[in-house]
Amino acid sequence: MPFPLLTIILLFFFSFWFFSRIYRLAMTWFIRGRTDRTWDARAELATVLASLPLSVVYGSLSIELSLFLARLAVSTGILPQLTDYVDFLTAGRVWLVSLAMLLYMARTVPQTIASSKIYAFNALEHLQNEARRR
């Protein structure tokens, strides 16, 4: 049964809220990770945890939208030869969503962690420079 679009939009807002709450905590841990490596590992784990709901929304939305467009092309007669493929892909929807989630996580989490470390290290350096000036 496909996800209604309203459900996916509500899931997106929840996952964005969840990401912002957990990611804020992870950023403080990245700053602490500059002095103690255990905080750095915790921050990376928190970033993965924060990205998980976003990957669920991304996987669901991308697969549902693709299948909707394929079904629309079949039903309007534009591409009637896709009927067997659409039926096959609809039956394996869970695996497709899981694959899209995994690809999303593999693409975004390392980028998020790297940019977070750069931001945290620059913020810590900026705070230290401000403390020296006073």
Secondary structure by P-SEA (a helix, b strand, c coil): ccccaaaaaaaaaaaaaaaaaaaaaaaaaaaaacccaaaaaaaaaaaaaaaaaaaaaaaaaaaaaaaaaaaaaaaacccccaaaaaaaaaaaaaaaaaaaaaaaaaccaaaaaaaaaaaaaaaaaaaaaaaaac
